[in-house]
């Protein structure tokens, strides 16, 4: 049945702070990929498609591990599962050290895949946690708080790793790979410490057996025999696939796009932070406005319309104006992740956990769609490649306006 929150609001403030710290970790290790894509492209002299394998190796792990991670959490519980996920991530970051010494791009990709495996376990537990720990109607607001932690970490990762890895000199040739050793050893230590802290924290186990939806909705869910009988979930999975792909394209490819247009390393290395500042502003606005002034569904609708407008702007302009339009996509798409989760999980009843796993699998959009964008970049043009975003935002707009309301096919 649908997850519920503890009765007292005081009982979930502490757990939400712990989850917020984990979302900071998510953001740091996820958004550093934009720097790694540009760094490896120069160090290994890669094509755009080959450099985007960084995103592929990282995000494809969500498809591989989403369903198994649910089985892991059933055996370990949410809290211990989070600790296991952090430990797996630490192993992945540690692999960067031998990868640098052996000058092996595939080994770097293996490390990124392992980091993604650990993150999948973490997110499979933590995203439902945020929905469970409080009223459903304010779930998007709580997820927005998590998004702020995520994006602040992303900005920090850009400033730290951008300055370390994307300096004007020493970025070409395999000797440049030595730059990753010290920061990733430090990151490994941080992840190990966090794993131990979570393991011995007072983070409570949450129950998914209670029901906080009307009785008729719960009864309706029990009349279904398959997860695929819920259109709002299936279409939500597709919408989330489109969204994550679009977010990764807007954030992770903008550095290479800037360099392709003639911006220097020292200029282009900050472009992803512009997208992150946009996302941060969007999450802050969501916290203030949702659900007091606007519903999460309307925020999703208007955000998609704005995203389509900025995409057209990026295609019709050049230079810094085009970069700015892509960066502003961060602000436009900020409502998507917080809104799609509760809309997609609505009325799922006993199928909620499986529905959450399918939504986690949709993060693979960040693996596959950037590869297509890279192909378009290499074979058409860096700017025209962003036309790929138009059908992605178009589908999310359909979900916001119509798809989430569907109760049957």
C-alpha positions in Angstrom: 0.0 0.0 0.0 1.0 3.6 -0.2 3.8 4.7 2.1 2.8 6.9 5.0 4.6 9.3 7.4 5.0 9.1 11.1 2.3 10.9 12.9 4.4 13.7 14.4 6.1 16.2 12.2 8.9 16.4 14.8 9.7 12.7 14.2 10.9 13.2 10.7 12.9 16.4 10.8 16.1 14.6 11.9 15.7 11.8 9.3 15.2 14.4 6.6 18.4 16.2 7.6 20.3 12.9 7.3 18.7 12.3 3.9 19.6 15.8 2.9 23.2 15.1 3.6 23.0 12.0 1.4 21.5 14.1 -1.4 24.5 16.4 -1.1 26.6 13.3 -1.8 24.4 12.4 -4.7 24.9 15.8 -6.2 28.6 16.0 -5.7 29.5 12.7 -7.4 26.9 13.1 -10.1 27.6 16.6 -11.3 31.3 16.2 -11.3 30.7 14.0 -14.5 30.4 17.2 -16.6 34.0 18.1 -15.6 35.2 14.5 -16.2 33.6 14.4 -19.7 35.6 17.5 -20.8 38.7 16.3 -18.9 38.8 12.8 -20.4 38.0 14.2 -23.9 41.2 16.2 -23.8 43.4 13.7 -21.8 42.5 10.7 -24.0 41.8 12.7 -27.2 38.2 11.3 -27.5 35.3 12.0 -29.8 32.2 13.6 -28.2 30.4 10.3 -28.2 33.3 8.5 -26.5 33.6 11.2 -23.9 29.9 11.0 -23.2 30.5 7.3 -22.2 31.2 8.9 -18.8 27.5 9.7 -18.4 26.6 6.3 -20.0 28.7 4.3 -17.6 27.4 6.2 -14.6 23.7 6.3 -15.4 23.2 2.9 -17.0 23.9 1.4 -13.6 20.4 2.6 -12.6 18.8 0.3 -15.1 21.0 -2.6 -14.1 20.6 -2.2 -10.4 17.1 -0.7 -9.8 15.2 -3.9 -9.3 18.0 -5.8 -7.5 18.4 -2.8 -5.2 14.9 -3.3 -4.0 15.8 -6.9 -3.1 18.9 -5.6 -1.3 16.8 -3.2 0.8 14.3 -5.9 1.7 17.2 -7.9 3.2 19.1 -5.0 4.8 16.4 -2.4 5.6 16.6 1.2 4.4 19.3 2.4 6.8 21.7 -0.4 6.4 21.1 -0.4 2.7 22.1 3.2 2.5 25.4 2.4 4.3 26.0 -0.5 1.8 25.4 1.9 -1.1 27.9 4.4 0.3 30.5 1.6 0.7 30.0 0.5 -3.0 30.5 4.1 -4.1 33.7 4.3 -2.1 35.0 1.3 -3.9 34.1 2.9 -7.2 36.0 6.2 -6.4 39.0 4.1 -5.2 39.2 2.5 -8.7 40.2 5.9 -10.1 43.6 5.5 -8.5 44.7 2.4 -10.4 42.9 3.7 -13.5 45.1 6.8 -13.5 48.3 4.8 -13.0 47.5 2.3 -15.7 46.2 5.0 -18.1 43.0 3.1 -18.6 39.8 4.9 -19.8 37.8 1.6 -19.5 38.9 1.3 -15.9 37.7 4.8 -15.2 34.3 3.9 -16.7 34.2 0.8 -14.5 34.7 3.0 -11.5 31.9 5.3 -12.6 29.6 2.3 -13.1 30.3 1.1 -9.6 29.7 4.6 -8.2 26.4 4.5 -10.0 25.5 1.1 -8.6 26.0 2.4 -5.1 24.0 5.5 -5.8 21.1 3.4 -7.2 20.9 1.6 -3.8 21.0 4.9 -2.0 18.3 6.6 -4.2 16.0 3.6 -4.2 15.9 4.0 -0.4 16.1 7.7 -0.1 13.6 9.0 -2.7 10.7 7.1 -1.3 11.9 8.1 2.2 11.3 11.8 1.3 7.8 11.0 0.1 7.0 8.9 3.1 8.3 11.3 5.8 5.4 13.8 5.6 2.1 14.6 3.9 1.8 13.5 0.2 0.5 17.0 -0.9 3.8 18.6 0.2 6.1 15.8 -1.1 7.3 18.0 -4.0 8.3 20.7 -1.5 10.3 18.2 0.5 12.0 16.8 -2.6 12.8 20.4 -3.5 14.7 20.8 -0.3 16.6 17.7 -1.2 17.2 19.2 -4.7 18.8 22.2 -3.1 21.3 20.1 -1.2 22.0 18.2 -4.4 22.6 21.3 -6.5 24.7 23.1 -3.9 26.9 20.0 -3.9 27.0 20.0 -7.7 28.1 23.7 -7.7 30.8 22.8 -5.2 32.0 19.8 -7.3 32.3 22.1 -10.4 34.3 24.7 -8.5 36.6 22.2 -6.9 37.1 19.7 -9.7 36.8 22.3 -12.5 39.8 24.2 -11.0 41.7 21.0 -10.5 41.1 19.2 -13.7 40.3 21.9 -16.3 43.1 24.4 -15.9 44.4 25.9 -19.1 47.6 23.9 -19.1 48.4 20.2 -18.6 45.0 18.8 -19.7 46.3 16.8 -22.7 48.3 13.6 -22.5 48.1 10.8 -20.1 50.2 12.6 -17.4 47.1 14.8 -16.8 45.4 11.8 -15.3 47.5 12.2 -12.1 45.3 15.1 -11.3 42.4 12.8 -10.3 44.3 10.7 -7.8 44.3 13.0 -4.7 40.8 14.3 -5.0 39.3 10.8 -5.5 41.3 9.4 -2.6 39.8 12.2 -0.4 36.3 11.4 -1.8 36.8 7.7 -1.0 37.6 8.6 2.6 34.5 10.9 2.9 32.3 8.1 1.6 33.6 5.5 4.0 33.1 7.9 6.9 29.5 8.6 5.8 28.8 4.9 5.4 29.8 4.4 9.1 27.9 7.4 10.3 24.7 6.2 8.6 25.1 2.7 9.8 25.3 3.8 13.4 22.8 6.7 13.1 19.4 6.9 14.7 17.7 7.0 11.3 14.5 5.1 11.7 13.2 2.3 9.6 10.0 3.4 7.8 6.9 1.2 7.2 5.3 0.9 3.9 2.5 -1.2 5.1 0.2 1.6 6.3 -2.1 3.5 4.0 -2.7 7.3 3.8 -4.9 7.3 0.7 -8.7 7.1 0.7 -10.0 3.6 1.1 -11.5 3.6 -2.4 -8.1 4.4 -4.0 -6.5 1.6 -2.0 -9.2 -0.8 -3.0 -8.8 0.3 -6.6 -5.1 -0.5 -6.5 -5.8 -4.0 -5.2 -8.0 -4.6 -8.2 -4.9 -4.3 -10.5 -2.8 -7.4 -11.2 0.1 -5.7 -13.0 2.2 -2.6 -12.5 1.7 -1.8 -16.1 -2.0 -1.3 -15.5 -1.2 2.2 -14.0 -0.9 4.6 -16.9 0.2 7.5 -14.6 3.2 5.4 -13.6 4.2 4.0 -17.0 3.9 7.5 -18.6 5.7 8.9 -15.5 8.6 6.5 -16.1 8.9 7.7 -19.7 8.6 11.3 -18.6 11.4 10.8 -16.0 13.6 9.1 -18.6 13.2 12.1 -20.9 13.8 14.5 -18.0 17.0 12.9 -16.7 18.4 12.7 -20.3 17.5 16.4 -20.8 19.1 17.4 -17.5 22.3 15.6 -18.2 22.5 17.0 -21.7 21.8 20.6 -20.4 24.4 20.2 -17.6 27.1 17.8 -18.6 27.6 18.7 -22.3 27.6 22.5 -21.9 31.4 22.7 -21.1 32.3 20.9 -24.4 29.7 23.0 -26.2 31.4 26.1 -25.0 34.8 24.9 -26.0 33.4 24.0 -29.5 32.3 27.6 -29.8 35.7 28.9 -29.0 35.5 29.6 -25.3 38.7 28.8 -23.3 38.9 26.1 -20.7 39.0 28.8 -17.9 35.7 30.2 -19.2 33.9 27.0 -20.2 34.7 25.1 -17.0 32.1 27.3 -15.1 29.2 26.8 -17.6 27.7 23.8 -15.8 27.5 25.9 -12.6 25.2 28.2 -14.5 22.8 25.4 -15.1 23.1 24.3 -11.5 22.4 27.9 -10.3 19.2 27.8 -12.5 18.2 24.5 -10.9 18.9 25.9 -7.5 16.7 28.9 -8.1 13.9 26.7 -9.4 14.0 24.5 -6.3 13.9 27.6 -4.0 10.9 28.9 -5.9 9.3 25.5 -5.6 9.7 25.5 -1.9 8.0 28.9 -1.6 5.3 28.3 -4.1 4.3 24.6 -3.9 1.7 23.8 -2.9 0.7 27.2 -1.4 0.4 29.2 -4.6 0.7 26.6 -7.3 0.2 22.8 -7.5 3.1 20.5 -8.3 1.2 19.6 -11.6 0.9 23.2 -12.7 4.6 23.9 -11.9 5.5 20.9 -14.0 3.3 22.2 -16.9 4.7 25.8 -16.9 8.3 24.6 -16.4 8.0 22.4 -19.6 6.7 25.3 -21.6 9.5 27.5 -20.4 12.0 24.7 -21.2 10.8 24.5 -24.8 11.1 28.3 -25.2 14.7 28.2 -23.9 15.6 25.3 -26.2 14.4 27.2 -29.2 16.4 30.2 -28.0 19.5 28.1 -27.8 19.0 26.9 -31.3 18.4 30.3 -32.8 21.2 32.2 -31.1 25.0 31.8 -30.9 27.9 32.4 -28.5 27.1 33.4 -25.0 23.4 33.9 -25.7 23.1 30.2 -26.7 25.0 29.1 -23.6 22.8 31.3 -21.4 19.6 29.7 -22.9 20.9 26.2 -22.2 21.9 27.2 -18.6 18.4 28.6 -18.0 17.0 25.2 -18.8 18.1 24.4 -15.3 15.5 26.8 -13.9 12.8 25.6 -16.2 13.1 21.9 -15.5 13.6 22.3 -11.7 9.9 21.3 -11.0 10.1 18.1 -13.1 11.8 15.6 -10.7 9.9 16.8 -7.6 6.5 16.7 -9.4 6.8 13.5 -11.4 7.5 11.3 -8.4 4.3 11.9 -6.4 2.2 12.0 -9.6 3.6 8.7 -10.9 3.3 6.9 -7.5 -0.2 8.2 -6.9 -2.8 5.4 -6.2 -0.3 2.6 -6.7 -1.1 1.0 -3.3 0.8 -2.3 -2.9 2.7 -1.6 -6.2 4.4 1.5 -4.7 7.9 -0.1 -4.1 8.0 -1.6 -7.6 6.8 1.7 -9.1 9.7 3.4 -7.3 12.2 1.0 -8.7 10.9 1.6 -12.2 11.2 5.3 -11.7 14.8 4.8 -10.6 15.4 2.8 -13.8 14.2 5.8 -15.8 17.4 7.6 -14.7 19.0 5.6 -17.5 17.8 8.4 -19.7 21.0 10.1 -18.5 23.0 7.2 -20.0 21.4 6.8 -23.4 20.2 10.2 -24.5 23.6 12.0 -24.1 25.1 9.4 -26.4 22.6 10.3 -29.0 23.3 14.0 -28.4 27.0 13.2 -28.8 26.4 11.5 -32.1 24.4 14.5 -33.3 27.2 16.8 -32.2 29.9 14.8 -34.0 27.9 14.3 -37.2 25.7 17.5 -37.5 26.8 20.4 -35.3 27.2 21.1 -31.5 24.3 23.6 -31.6 21.8 21.6 -33.7 22.3 18.6 -31.4 20.3 20.4 -28.8 17.2 20.0 -31.0 17.0 16.6 -29.3 15.6 18.4 -26.3 12.4 19.5 -28.1 10.7 16.0 -28.2 11.9 15.3 -24.7 10.3 18.4 -23.2 7.3 17.8 -25.5 6.6 14.4 -23.9 7.0 15.8 -20.4 4.5 18.5 -21.3 2.0 15.9 -22.4 2.5 14.1 -19.1 2.0 17.3 -17.1 -1.2 18.2 -19.0 -2.8 14.8 -19.7 -0.7 11.8 -19.0 -0.7 11.9 -15.2 -4.5 12.0 -15.0 -4.9 8.7 -16.9 -6.3 5.9 -14.7 -6.7 3.3 -17.5 -5.4 2.8 -21.0 
